[in-house]
Amino acid sequence: MPASIFDLSVILLSLFPPAAAPESQPLAARMRPQQLADFVGQAHLLAEDKPLYQIIHSGHVSSMIFWGPPGTGKTTLARLISHYADAAFISLSAVLSGVKDIRAAMTEAKNNLAHRQATILFVDEVHRFNKAQQDAFLPYIEDGTIIFIGATTENPSFELNNALLSRARVYVLKSLQTTDIIALLQRALETDPVLARQQCADEQVSLLAKAADGDARRGLNLLEIAASLSEGEIDASIVQQVLAGGTNRRFDKAGETFYDQISALHKSIRGSAPDASLYWLARLLDGGCDPLYIARRLVRIASEDIGNADPRTLQLSLNAWDTVERLGVPEGELALAQAVVFLATAAKSNAVYKAFKAAMQDAKQQGSLDVPLHLRNAPTELMKNLDYGKQYRYAHDEPHAYAAGENYFPDALPERQYYFPVDRGLEIKIAEKLAYLRQLDAEPK
């Protein structure tokens, strides 16, 4: 029986659902720029004298990777590139897409190529694809079936295949400045048909922009929420209500931001900068870092960067760790701050760290050298008969409690000096003591 017009309409609607009305789209989608001139931020890439700007306007684009925090315009920039290149645009999300979706995209791209149209394949969160899935794109990049644009919030050096990286140029997108987001929010208030009837003072726009923390999408979402609570004016009480849940500053305990901030804390302490050290400690704690992880890192810093120049730092770091375990947060955070300041202002020495690395290198490279007989214990008669412990000099029975000239290295390994105390803190005294002992070694026996 032939299908009715009603049946055909249902089938067509299921295959080609109508696009969402502009007013029903999120504000961030409605504000997506259609021209490069309207793109906000990333001047280090998109100023007129920058290569990426010139590449986009030339229309001759090649594969690339956009690396940057959320809300910096990676997807928008990819769409603009396809517009200027007059290329078909296919978008995949590595979170949601599988092999079937990739194959369908390649089929569509080949069909576009047959009709002499280039295809930009945009893969969002590309780092979520495993290495084998990433490899699947390589032949199509090589033969020109697609122009690949990947977007990632993670460091491509660690998350993307070298083969893919060698075929795509990496562009680093930065968090937007507050002034950039203010401009974006003001544009939304002036041009968006849904927000056209809203009034919002500059002070409130600025508060929303600061709360966005460099993320344009978050800023627009906050503005949209505020507008939904307003009856025509987004006043201070509404903004306060919207921001009451916190601003969710960027932090990822397993990602690039985490390791960058931990590195900044470590280097600030090493550089004897207590104020900067406190700032990075505050950033880590404010972002949700496990305070016990910070405590463990401080213990490491106490040994690696201070060592015997001020051995108190190791104990203070352990005390801070213990305090955090006993009190939790926020009470225990002050102990971390105390330790951070003490470590930052303490005398610095990496002499023990360097000495240990050198000794470890010898241990690995010199093989299993025998312990000299005079250094071995002899708990049994057999071991005594084999000269274990023979001619060992008990240091406490020697002048100055030091067996001058004694060798404690394996017989096959020439005597080494790994530890070179620095002229700072307690290591000044340690260096004097070691120099005196070496003088005793040099005296005639």
Buried (B, 14 or more C-beta within 10 A) or exposed (E): EEEEEEEEEEEEEEEEEEEEEEEEBEBBEBBBBEEBEBBBBBBEBBEEEBEBBEBBEEEEBEBBBBBBBBBBBBBBBBBBBBBBBEBBBBBBBBEEBEEEEBEEBBEBBBEBBEEEEBBBBBBBBBBBBEEEBBEEBBEBBEEEBBBBBBBBBBBBEEBBBEEBBEBBEBBEBBBBBBEBBBBBBBBBBEEBEBBEEBEBEEEBBBBBBBBBBBBBBBBBBBBBBBBEEBEEEBBEEBBEEBBEEEBEBBBBEEBBBBBEBBEBBBBBBBEBBBEBBBBBBBBBBEBEBEBBEBBEBBBEBBBBBBBBBBBEBBEBBBBBBEBBEEEEEEEBBEBBBBBBBBBBBBBBBBBBBBBBEBEEEBEEEEEEEEEBBBBBEBEEEEBEEEEBBEEBEEEEEEEEEBBBEBEEBBEEEEEEEBBEBBEBBBBEEBBEEBEEEEEBBEEEE
